[in-house]
């Protein structure tokens, strides 16, 4: 029970008693005595329960007014308590369910209180009861509408939060894929060149010097990728959804792989055309990750990179003649126990763009990664 309801009901009961006592003395009416004061006070005080027990409020007010009328006490505002009771029931249950108790209360009062009254008084009372019934239904409808609006607003806020979390998760995965593809390629090249340099340092210093220069170039490329990614993360402006990498960087990628000791042949089929940025970036990353896996896991090998342009899409095909995948699941990232995420990242990239990816060992030896992207 609300404190405010109790206070208002107490004030209403006191006001009803005072006003009714002042109205005492009309001809033909019983004198306002202690019982009348109790009935008026009860009818007013029970209104404190109009939210929690509206049916009880209507029953008590109707009973109090009925006794008050049978005792022929002076008229007064006590009759309005029944109107309040009808309104409370209508607010709680709706007019469709409240009209029956409202009709019963009206019938009781017509028999006990308005017996012999003029027709206009009865019509006025009935109109008040109907008005209270309809007003309660209107209040109930407004409450339901407000509750529905609040629920929609809450649902919208939750949807926005969920969408924000989803976007953050997608961006984290994308950044992780880009860092893996770019940095892993550079690190693989650095690892191979460092091994070569250490092997020929004493006997062929010029080859060792060339390996160190290759390491320098690869580390510079890796640092550039890291700086670009960190700059994007720190920027307060909207970051691009896709990296700037594309198939236009294929020559430098192939040259880097060759510098790492992997002979690479490039084949371009079909008429080259501008690709959507997302497809262009994904195709480049597929080739980059595939060459990285060849460098890391294929051993002495040769690789071929084929880019096929068609009317409906573009296809990149990377094959090698090395020892193929040695990991248990056929994932070149798993070879050597690396437990990497390269192949999984490639599948995510291709699936996100609605393409297809085939990866696995070739019957003739080596490994093949083929990705097809729709335009």
NORLINHU-V12794 format. One line per field, one symbol per residue. burial: I if it has 9 or more other ideal C-beta (glycine too) atoms within 8 Angstrom, else O. Layout:
# NORLINHU-V12794
burial->???
This chain:
# NORLINHU-V12794
burial->OOOOIIOIIIOIIIIIIOIIIOIIOOOOIIOIOOOIIOIIIIIIIIIIIIIOOIIIIIIIIIOIIIIIIOIOIIOIOIIOIIIIIIIIIIIIOOIOOIIOIIOOIIOIIIOIIIOOOOOOIIOOIIOIIOOIIIIIIOIIOOIOOOOOOOOOOOOOOOOOOOOOOOOOOOOOIIIIIIIIIIIIIIIIIIIIIIOIIOOIOOOOOOIIOOIIOIIOIIIOIIOOIIOIIOOIOOOOOOOOOOOOIIIOIIOOIIOIIIIIOIOIOIOOOOOOOOIOOIIIIIIIIIIIIIIIIIIIIIOOIIIIIIIIIOOOIIIIIIIIOIIIIOIOOIIIIIIOOOOIOIIIIIIIIIIOIOIOIOIOIIOOOIIIIIIIIOO
